[in-house]
């Protein structure tokens, strides 16, 4: 089975107790590599076909999808997010006083950062846990631990002057290709490595979620897409660059004169993406050359749990762009026989990054299913907006892979 071959290829990158693997180190030898003369074709008015292999064939089974998923990851790293390094050659995490201290080194360069753990008030160890970017903005069950990652320490995100600033760049150099989103994803994987190596922390490394809101939500979906060990990914109000596709957001602005964030605006705002992405964001007419889009980023989480929320009170976040993109992503879940493993809930209007009461039962269902092993219904896909999915965005066929 190709999946077992993939596991053996990556096994050396995580500890012997790993319950999955981290992604991002090139296309496996059994699959077609990215060609050196890869041709960029403008697909502005449709979303790229996630089931089209680079060798001109199509995905017809799960082994094909494993290859295609790694191709998509390679494309995201080359053209949008930058490279995600593996576990550093020197890696010695410790646990004390309810915190992980992660010590990492590459050659003569070393860094160290601490990650506090807030333990639940109920439940039984080893506990499931949520890795939270900066601070929680979602309700977390009382029997789930909270692991807080200070992402600005890893990669700063103030403005353009933040490029190459943070512990990640102290280790890999200021010219590392990874933007802040990928640098944070790297840190998440190092947290997971540490939990696998340190059972004294009393956290179950098989039952981990990652979450963040707004810009941090963009980061959460990248972390989930690039580490199979994350059981549940929860991007909250992540907008363009998160659960809204570049092409559908561009359509809102260019064709419908609706002021939503596009790739062209976002690259000037901050350093979340690799500088390689700039060529696609140069104008609102170049993003169609990008060979991937965020329905595929979300699809890389499949068949693991994904629950994303959006807020119709902020046009800037994407409104129907979010719905279009996540509906397209659900076609990947559909192909894998896991349609209800992805949830999308667009509510509001309410304050940005607040969490409305009518979504609490939804997020609890995802926690219960993917972290607490309860058999509950997670068939949640809704919007309070007046828009519906336009099928012309996805003119490709969905195979049955399960």
SULLINTA-V822565 format. One record per run of one state. SS is the DSSP state (hx for helix, st for strand, lp for the rest). FROM is the first residue (numbers start at 0). TO is the last residue. If there is no record, write none. Layout:
SS/FROM/TO, SS/FROM/TO
This chain:
lp/0/0, hx/1/12, lp/13/20, st/21/21, lp/22/50, st/51/51, lp/52/56, st/57/57, lp/58/60, hx/61/80, lp/81/88, st/89/90, lp/91/92, st/93/95, lp/96/97, st/98/105, lp/106/107, st/108/117, lp/118/125, st/126/132, lp/133/143, st/144/148, lp/149/149, hx/150/153, lp/154/158, hx/159/161, lp/162/165, hx/166/171, lp/172/178, hx/179/196, lp/197/197, hx/198/200, lp/201/201, st/202/212, lp/213/213, hx/214/224, lp/225/225, st/226/226, lp/227/230, st/231/235, lp/236/238, st/239/239, lp/240/242, st/243/243, lp/244/244, hx/245/255, lp/256/261, hx/262/268, lp/269/273, hx/274/278, lp/279/285, hx/286/288, lp/289/292, hx/293/298, lp/299/303, st/304/310, lp/311/313, hx/314/316, lp/317/318, hx/319/334, lp/335/337, hx/338/340, st/341/346, lp/347/355, hx/356/369, lp/370/379, st/380/382, lp/383/389, hx/390/392, lp/393/401
